[in-house]
Amino acid sequence: MNDVVGRDDLLLVTLDTLRFDVARELAAEGRIPHLARHLPGGRWEKRHAPGSFTYASHQAMFAGFLPTPASPGPHPRLFAARFAGSESTAGRTWVFDTPDLVSGLAAAGYRTVCVGGVGFFNRRGALGSVLPGLFQESHWEPEFGVPSPTSFEAQVARAEEVVAALPAERRLFLFVNVAALHQPNWFHLPGATRETGDSRATHAAALEYVDRHIGRLFAAASSRRRCFTIVCSDHGTAYGDDGWTGHRLGHDSVWTVPYAHFFLEPGALS
């Protein structure tokens, strides 16, 4: 990452609440072609989330603790705050001297931009202002939020505007928190109703919806130069698994998440 930071643009996309098993199945079945074409080997990597709900997980990720590979370590990290005795900081790790990755990238000359999705990014109260407050520029509209059936399209359009307005020589760290997977998501599955509610099938349909539009985001992010991209979930969610529903709990459906990182070359196809 010491060769990447300062040279490439950076994109972090959190597919909020996406389960690993659903992501893996859709990739294997060819149902998310725009994402799968960029996944190493066409597969998601299985990882463990750093938190069981959005706020905790993003606080950890913005401190450099991305989801951890689901295998015995040690696992060197891509980014880390300078911290004596850290066992996951290695030669390839980009080390920053600020309390969080976002301000560390800003100190390195990046324009830091957040396009929020779920309520922890809506700036409608003190708690919803903490995470977007880390960024030099943050965006949230009701159209980006959980209840909107077109949330991701609206987020992508805003990201395109952000990229187009940035001077060509300025490096960009763009963060997008995708709300579409989060409950309620029943409206993404044809034939589903509010009364039937959310399910693993509507969750999968929401991921297919995101896939139909993510190519535009990738194209915008790589329109100026090569872009190092991380796409992952912050946590999963349970749909009656072993009697559990929701997240902020200790079930495997919550702690196990999909992860990938890759380069988008300039002018990446959508």
N, C-alpha and C positions, 0 to 999 in steps of 0.2 A: 504493500500500500504506500510505501514511501516513494515509489516511482509513479504512483497513480495520482495521489493528492498533489495539487499544484499544476498538473498537466491536463487531466481529464475533468469533465463535468461529472457530477454524482447524482444518482437518483435512488431514493429509498421509497419503496411502495409497501405499505402494510395492508394486506388484505384482511381487514379486521374480522376476527372470529372464524376464519377459515379452518376447517378440520383437515388434518393430514389425510385421513382415509378417503374423504370425498375428493380432495385435490389429486391424489394418486390415481384413483379410479377414472376420473375424467380425462387425465392425461393419457392413461393406457388405452382408453376407449376412443381416443381421437376427438373428444368433445370440447377441448380447449386448444385449438390449433395455433392460435396466435401467441399464447403463452408457451406452449410446448415446443415451438420451434426455437425458442431461446434457452430452454432448460438444458443443462448439460446432459447429454445422452437421452434427451426427451423425458427425463424423470425428475421429480422433486426429491430433494434430500430430506430425510427424516430427522427432525431436530426436536429439542425440548425447549419450550417457551421459558423466558425469564420471569414471567408472571402469569397469573391466572385470569387477569382482566386487563382492560385497555390501559388504564392509568399506570398501574404498577409495571406492566411490561414495557411501555414506552419510556418511562423514567429510566428503566434499566438499559434499554437499547440506546437511548440518547447519551448514556454514560459509557457506551462502548460494549455493552453486554448483549450482543445479538443472540438469537436462539442458538443453543449449544448442540453440536452433533450428538445424535442418540447412540453413542458408543463410548467405551472407556477412553478417557483422555490420557494426557493433557491435550487440550485443543487451543493452539495459539489463536488469538483474536486479531481481527483486521484493524480495529481501532481500540485505543486504551488511553485513559488518563494516566499521567505519570504518577506511579504509586510504588513505593518501595516494597519489594518482596512479592510483587505480582507474579504468579506462576503461569499466567496465560498471555503475558507480554513477551513477544519474541522479536527476532530481527526483522521479520516482514511486517510487524505491527507499526501502524502510524500512531505515534504517541503525541498527545496534546497536553498542554499545561493549564488548561482551563477546566472548570468543573464538569463540562459536558462537551460532547462531540460537536454540537451545533455551534457553540461559541468558539470552539477550537478551529473549526473550518472558517468561521468568519475572520478570526485572527490571521488565518493563512490566506486571506484575500477573496474568499468565496462570498457570493451573495446567497444568503440562506432564506429559503422560501418554504412556507408550509401551506398546503391546501388541505384543510381539515375535513373531516367527515362526521364521526360520531360526536356525542355531546361533550366529551372532554376537550374538544377543539373549537367549541362554538363561541367562546368569549362572552357568554351571556351571564357569567358570574365569576367569582374569584377562582373557583376550582377549574372552570372551563377556560381560564386564561393562562394557567401555569404552563402547559405544554406549548401552545402557540406562542407564548411570550418568550420562549427561547430563541425565536427566529427574528431576523431583521424585518421580515415581511410575512404576514399571515393572512389567509383568506378563509372565510367561511360564510356560507349563505344557507338559508333553510333548504334550498334546492340541492345542497350537497349532503343533507342529513339522512338519517336512517329511514324516515317514513316516505322518502321520495322514490318513486319507481324509476326515475331517470337521474338518480344522484351521480352516478359515475360519468355519464355523458356531460353533465354540468361541470363536474370537477375537471375533466379533461379539457373542456373549452377554456376554463380559467387558466389551467397550466399552459395551454398554447399561447394565451395572451401574455402570461408572465415571461415565457421564453422569448417571444417576439419583441418585447419591450426592453430586454436586457442588452446592453452594449456587447458587441461580439467578443471583445477582449476580456470581459469579466467572467470568471469561472462561476458556476452555479451548483449549489446543493439544493435540489428540489426534493421535498418530502410530500408524499400524498398518502393520506389515511383514507382507505376505501371503505365506505359505510355499507355498501350494498349487501354484503353477506350477513350482516347483523340482523337479528330479529327486529322488526317484522320483515320477512322476505317472501311471504306467500305469493305476492303479486307478480313475482318473476316466473311462476310456473303456470302456463295456460291451463285454465280449468280450476285452479285452486281458488278458494274463497277465504275471506276473513274468518268465517265460521270454522272451516277445516283447519285453519291456522298454519303455522310453520312446521316443517319436517325436514328430514335429511334430503328428501327429493327437492323441496323448494330451495334449500341451501345450495344444492348442486345447480339448480336452474339459475340462481343468482351468480354463481361463478361463471356459468356460460354467458350470462349477460355481460359481466365484466370483460370476459375474453373478447367479445365482439367489438369492444371499444378500446382495449388497451393498446392496440397497435398505433392508434393516434398519439397516445401518450409517449410511447417509445420513439415514434418518429419525431415528435417535438423535442424530446430530451436529447436526441442525438443529432439535431439539425445544425448544431454549431461546431461540434467536435465529438470525438469519441466520449462515450458516457459509461462509467462504471455503475452497474445497476444491481440493486439488491431487491428481490421480491420475496416477501415472507408473510406469514401470519404472526400476529402478536399473541394469540391464544386460540384454542378451539372452543367448541360448545357442545353440550349434550342435548340430544333429542330423545330422552327417555332411556338412554343407555344405562342398564343395570339400575333403573329407577331414578336416575339423575336427569335433571333438566337445567339448562343454562350453563353459566360459567361462574368464575370466582369460587371454584371448588376444585377438589383434588383428583378428579377422574382423568383417565388416560385420554379421553376424547378432548379434554381441555388442554392438557400439558403437551400433547404431541402435535407438532405443527409442520407444515411444508416450508421449505427454504430453497432459494437458489440465488446465486450471484453470477454475473456474466458481463461482458462488454457489449455495448451497442455501438457498432461502427457508425461513422458519420453517414447520415442519410439512410438509416435503417428502414427497411421496408415495413409498412404497416400491415 
